[in-house]
Structures are given as C-alpha cells and as structure tokens.
Amino acid sequence: MVGRYESWGRYPRVRQSAVRLIWRHLSLPVSRDPHRSYLPFGNGRSYGDTCLNDGGILLDARGLDRFIAFDPEEGVLRCEAGVLLSQILDLVVPKGWFLPVLPGTKFVTLGGAIASDVHGKNHSREGTFGRHVRRFELLRSSGERRICSPGENPDWFRGTIGGLGLTGVILWAEIALRRIQSQNVISEAVPAPNLERLFEQLLDSSRNFEYVAAWIDCLARGENLGRGLLFRGNHAGAGSPALQRKSRRGFRVPLDFPVSPVNEVTVRLFNTLVYLAHEKLSSPTVTDYDVFLFELDRIEGSNRLYGPGGFLQYHCVVPLECGKPVVEGMLRLTFRQGMPSSLGVLKVFGALPSPGLLSFPRPGISFALDFPSPGPKVMRLLEEFDGIVSSAGGVVYPAKDARMAPAAFKAYYPQWEALEALRDPKFSSTFWRRVTKE
Ligand SMILES: Cc1cc2nc3c(=O)[nH]c(=O)nc-3n(C[C@H](O)[C@H](O)[C@H](O)COP(=O)(O)OP(=O)(O)OC[C@H]3O[C@@H](n4cnc5c(N)ncnc54)[C@H](O)[C@@H]3O)c2cc1C
C-alpha cells in the first residue's frame, strides 16, 4: 500500500514509512517520534516530489470527500479538501456554474489545487486557483484549527495557497464559482509553421479567447523550428446545443512498459501526424468543455508509457519580452545535447497577481517540456535550462519539479524563508528537504 503512493512523473521513487488515511479526525495521528515528518497527499498528480515524503508519513486526504454547502444563487461552494475537481464539475455544471481555473487534468483534489495554486489555460482572464478561494480551515499537528481567509489569519491564508502542503492539512475550502451559459466551448486549432508564427498566434489569441495553449513539435528543426498548434476557445453562449457526452476515457494503459515506447522515432512520427492532421486552419467547433480542457485525461495512466524510469517535466515562466528567445534557446539546447523533449506546451500568464506566498504564476510566457528516463544527461540539460531561465528573470514550477538545486530554488523563490516560518514543525516533504538544504 505504501509503495503505491507515487507522483505523476514516477520519479523519484521514494518509500514513505507509513500512510495514514485522514477522515474527519479532530486531530492528526501525529506520532511522538520527533524525527517523523508528515505531508498531506492529494491525488498524486504533481509530477515530482512535492507530494512525496521519503522516510516520513503521508496523510492521504482523499477521505475528506464530502460536499458541505452549495449556494446556487451566489455560486459559492464549500467542500472537503479531498473532493476531486472532476466531482465538483459534475455537481455544478448542470446548475450553470463552473470552476474559474482548471489545470490540464481534472483528477486533482481541491486541497492539491490550493496547495500548488494551480493555473489553467485562462490565466490572463482568471489568474490562479487561489484567487477564487474565499476561506478554508487548516488543521495543524498541534490539533489547532484555523479558519483562514484574506481577513482572518491572512498570513496563513497566503502561506497555504501555493504552500505545498507544508503549513498543515486543509480540511475544507470555500470557493467562488463562475457562471456559464453552456457546457460547450467553441474551439479551434490553428497551425503555425514556426516559432515566430506560433508566438504571434499565442499573443493575439490571448486577447480574444479565454482559453489559449500551444503545443510545440519539439523535434521540428530548421525553418520549422518551434512549429506547433494553437488551441483556443471560449465558452459557448445560451442556446448552444446539448452534445452527447462520450465516455471520456478513450484508452487505458494497462501495464507498466518494461521499456518506454516514448523515444525520438515514435515521438517524431506522432508529432508529424498530429501536425499534418491540423495543417489547415480548422473551422470553429462546438466541443464539450471536458474534451477541450482535459485532453491529457483521455489516456488513463498515460504516465505508465514512460516505463519504469518515469519522466521529468521542466516547467518555467519567463517575462513576456524574453519568451521567444528563451524558448528558442531551450529548444536549440535540446538538439545540441541530443535530448529533444517528447512534449512542449506554451501558455501566456497575464497580469493578475497570484495570492500565494510561493505561487509560481507571474506575467509572462510559460513553457513546459517532458523528458523520459531522467539520467545524468537530462539533469545536466535541465541545469543549463535553469541558467537560461534565471538570467531571463523567470522561475521554475515546484509542482512539476524533482531535481532543482537548493541554490536555484532559493534564487527563484527568495520568499521561501517566510514559508519556512509558517511551516508546521512536524510537516516536511522530499521536495522541501531537497531544496532548502544548506
Ligand atoms: C496531466 C496533468 C496536467 C496538469 N496540468 C496542470 C496545469 O495546467 N496547471 C497546473 O498548475 N498544474 C497542472 N498539473 C499539476 C497538478 O495540477 C498539481 O500538481 C496539483 O497540485 C495536483 O493535485 P493533487 O490533488 O493530485 O495533489 P498531490 O499531487 O497529491 O499534492 C500536491 C501538493 O498538495 C498538497 N496537498 C494535497 N492535499 C492537501 C490538503 N488537503 N491540505 C494541504 N495540502 C495538500 C501536497 O502536500 C502537495 O504538496 C497537471 C498535472 C497533470 C498530471
């Protein structure tokens, strides 16, 4: 059972000493052993080690699964922190409400969404998830419970949003929803033959479309360097036809591949087919939000395709003006090192400030790349990425990280000491110990 707790990238593999399911206990099952540390666990959709606690105890929060109150007039929902965003959508969408911010998977818990202060494809319009959190209750290892909101325990509110589970367990949260008139999205895919055009499309589309993200073919070179597809969409208005909801899980990876089928040959073939299939601008299509927003959920267990070694995602944001040269520089570096990425995704982050002390999003261009089988060569490449990102004034996303060095982390997040001061003395994680090491 303990071994089944892993992160999405399945790297690093660590062994927790124990897992405790938390329900509606009045206090945490804290041991007297001063060397045992605790960490809440949501649904393990973080890529790296922010949800892992080697040698320590994980507090599985998925037992906190109750809806508490829903005001269908005001669109305010209160539920326990282990409820999945998918379950919230199932409840509120038929009533004309929607979650204002959704990451690329809906299989994330409410507590995990707050603790990583997640963002979606509409950051320019809605900012991060934490901006829509009104209040929550935090349980500390001492047994103390604190209601936190912008006006009540504001430091704990700020520290817990994006606080990576280190300030205590979020028991429940109250969130503000947004109205929708239809559960459809009018979407289109726009091809771009090179990075120049992809950036133009990305920035233009961010003005007129709520949801915008670009997929990059990270293997295209020469005049096609940075070619890709821009996916954009807006919620449909009232009167949009009800679409028949197909079964969402198209395919399930049934086993752990002994050798990963994700390699340069298969990725090149896949990318070329995807690009050619969309080479002509598609006309706007009416799509169910579920199909448009959660493409990555279509293959259940897609992380198993990377084989036993797992994979790493490098996810950074850099100021807008540096976006194109940084992305170009990183792509060229992957070619020089002979390690092209299997997947690249670009988004635009707008100016709405993130509420969390350690929140990742800030105005600029966000770029994420996947690398199978993390070994020393990949680690060296990502260290070089760190050099590019930090000189551009950017930062790396902790929720996707499993390797950044303490010096890099402390330079990206100089406010880390303020979170350290708010950290529950009995809480820690593999990530936190790694990045705060002297
Ligand atoms: C396919 C895919 C696409 C993704 N797309 C995006 C994206 O577009 N944008 C984005 O921002 N992220 C994205 N992510 C990352 C994901 O949204 C975050 O890592 C999220 O935090 C995972 O939530 P979880 O419930 O699985 O929590 P876990 O991964 O289990 O934990 C995440 C953190 O939350 C803490 N935590 C969990 N529950 C609680 C609680 N009750 N109280 C206090 N702390 C708690 C944990 O300690 C940990 O630090 C994606 C992940 C995947 C797999």
The ligand as a MOL file (V3000), in Angstrom:
LIG
                    3D

  0  0  0     0  0            999 V3000
M  V30 BEGIN CTAB
M  V30 COUNTS 53 58 0 0 0
M  V30 BEGIN ATOM
M  V30 1 C -1.8470 15.6850 -16.8110 0
M  V30 2 C -1.5710 16.7960 -15.8400 0
M  V30 3 C -1.7890 18.1060 -16.2190 0
M  V30 4 C -1.5330 19.1510 -15.3230 0
M  V30 5 N -1.7760 20.4230 -15.7220 0
M  V30 6 C -1.5490 21.4440 -14.8700 0
M  V30 7 C -1.8420 22.7800 -15.2450 0
M  V30 8 O -2.3160 23.0440 -16.3460 0
M  V30 9 N -1.6170 23.7630 -14.3260 0
M  V30 10 C -1.1260 23.4930 -13.0870 0
M  V30 11 O -0.9510 24.4290 -12.3080 0
M  V30 12 N -0.8330 22.2340 -12.6980 0
M  V30 13 C -1.0520 21.2200 -13.5620 0
M  V30 14 N -0.7860 19.9330 -13.1700 0
M  V30 15 C -0.2360 19.7000 -11.8130 0
M  V30 16 C -1.3360 19.4750 -10.7690 0
M  V30 17 O -2.4570 20.2770 -11.0280 0
M  V30 18 C -0.8050 19.8780 -9.3830 0
M  V30 19 O 0.3980 19.2470 -9.1110 0
M  V30 20 C -1.8030 19.5820 -8.2600 0
M  V30 21 O -1.3070 20.1450 -7.0720 0
M  V30 22 C -2.0180 18.0910 -8.0220 0
M  V30 23 O -3.0330 17.9320 -7.0320 0
M  V30 24 P -3.2930 16.5530 -6.2770 0
M  V30 25 O -4.6560 16.6410 -5.6550 0
M  V30 26 O -3.0300 15.4180 -7.1610 0
M  V30 27 O -2.2560 16.6440 -5.0870 0
M  V30 28 P -0.8350 15.9320 -4.8530 0
M  V30 29 O -0.0920 15.9070 -6.1240 0
M  V30 30 O -1.0470 14.6570 -4.1410 0
M  V30 31 O -0.1940 17.0000 -3.8650 0
M  V30 32 C 0.1520 18.2700 -4.3450 0
M  V30 33 C 0.5130 19.1720 -3.1620 0
M  V30 34 O -0.6820 19.4580 -2.4390 0
M  V30 35 C -0.5060 19.1800 -1.0650 0
M  V30 36 N -1.8460 18.7870 -0.5680 0
M  V30 37 C -2.6590 17.8480 -1.0780 0
M  V30 38 N -3.7940 17.8010 -0.3490 0
M  V30 39 C -3.6850 18.7130 0.6390 0
M  V30 40 C -4.5140 19.1180 1.7290 0
M  V30 41 N -5.7220 18.5880 1.9730 0
M  V30 42 N -4.0470 20.0900 2.5540 0
M  V30 43 C -2.8350 20.6770 2.3400 0
M  V30 44 N -2.0220 20.3300 1.3310 0
M  V30 45 C -2.4390 19.3610 0.4980 0
M  V30 46 C 0.5370 18.0750 -1.0390 0
M  V30 47 O 1.2130 18.0290 0.1990 0
M  V30 48 C 1.4500 18.5120 -2.1780 0
M  V30 49 O 2.3810 19.4590 -1.7270 0
M  V30 50 C -1.0460 18.8670 -14.0160 0
M  V30 51 C -0.8260 17.5430 -13.6400 0
M  V30 52 C -1.0900 16.5110 -14.5450 0
M  V30 53 C -0.8420 15.0920 -14.1170 0
M  V30 END ATOM
M  V30 BEGIN BOND
M  V30 1 1 1 2
M  V30 2 1 2 3
M  V30 3 2 2 52
M  V30 4 2 3 4
M  V30 5 1 4 5
M  V30 6 1 4 50
M  V30 7 2 5 6
M  V30 8 1 6 7
M  V30 9 1 6 13
M  V30 10 2 7 8
M  V30 11 1 7 9
M  V30 12 1 9 10
M  V30 13 2 10 11
M  V30 14 1 10 12
M  V30 15 2 12 13
M  V30 16 1 13 14
M  V30 17 1 14 15
M  V30 18 1 14 50
M  V30 19 1 15 16
M  V30 20 1 16 17
M  V30 21 1 16 18
M  V30 22 1 18 19
M  V30 23 1 18 20
M  V30 24 1 20 21
M  V30 25 1 20 22
M  V30 26 1 22 23
M  V30 27 1 23 24
M  V30 28 2 24 25
M  V30 29 1 24 26
M  V30 30 1 24 27
M  V30 31 1 27 28
M  V30 32 2 28 29
M  V30 33 1 28 30
M  V30 34 1 28 31
M  V30 35 1 31 32
M  V30 36 1 32 33
M  V30 37 1 33 34
M  V30 38 1 33 48
M  V30 39 1 34 35
M  V30 40 1 35 36
M  V30 41 1 35 46
M  V30 42 1 36 37
M  V30 43 1 36 45
M  V30 44 2 37 38
M  V30 45 1 38 39
M  V30 46 1 39 40
M  V30 47 2 39 45
M  V30 48 1 40 41
M  V30 49 2 40 42
M  V30 50 1 42 43
M  V30 51 2 43 44
M  V30 52 1 44 45
M  V30 53 1 46 47
M  V30 54 1 46 48
M  V30 55 1 48 49
M  V30 56 2 50 51
M  V30 57 1 51 52
M  V30 58 1 52 53
M  V30 END BOND
M  V30 END CTAB
M  END
